[in-house]
Amino acid sequence: MYYGAVATTKTPAARLDEAEHEETQPEETQPEETRRKRTNIAFLVAQLGAYAAERFGERAAALDFTRPQAGLLRLISREPGLSQQAVARRLGTPPSRLVALVDGLEQRGLIERRRNPGDRRNYALHPTAAGEQAMAALSQASLEHEQAISAPLTQTERAHLSELLGKLAAAHGLVPGIHPGYRNLSAKEPGR
């Protein structure tokens, strides 16, 4: 620790004793520095989320995808045969806002609409062979992104962090594998 101009180092045992003491102290009697550390989880998650989204956006752009396009292709690849309405419900966005994205991927030959045999009024969305190849490239970019973001952590730390973040996401009703940004998707999202 650093106190003014004098640096001091606490032993691991002293740090452990201090941490245990802080956890048992009521929050209002803890030093302000400790209270601040306890309240920065939301900020750090938001900060890292924005950073990670931006970096993934760069990787997706190198493959000629926007982040929403990449996520949509991922969903259709993982669950082929969903109707556009079902995809919109999954993503939490109105179907009308999804049209441009679906149209854009279809125009690029990455997905196709097929008549839904169970309901002839609806079309089911399926990846094409080109879409599967594009998804393989996006999956590789995603893996590289994951490794780059989590590089400072050990394998054990990665697993523990993933477990904790999953617990937080579930507690807040977030759907695994679905980015909540689709709820705010612009009606004019470029479909290319």
Beta strands, then each sheet from edge to edge (+ up, - down):
strand 1: 2-3
strand 2: 6-7
strand 3: 82-83
strand 4: 111-116
strand 5: 119-127
sheet 1: 1+ 2-
sheet 2: 3+ 5- 4+
end
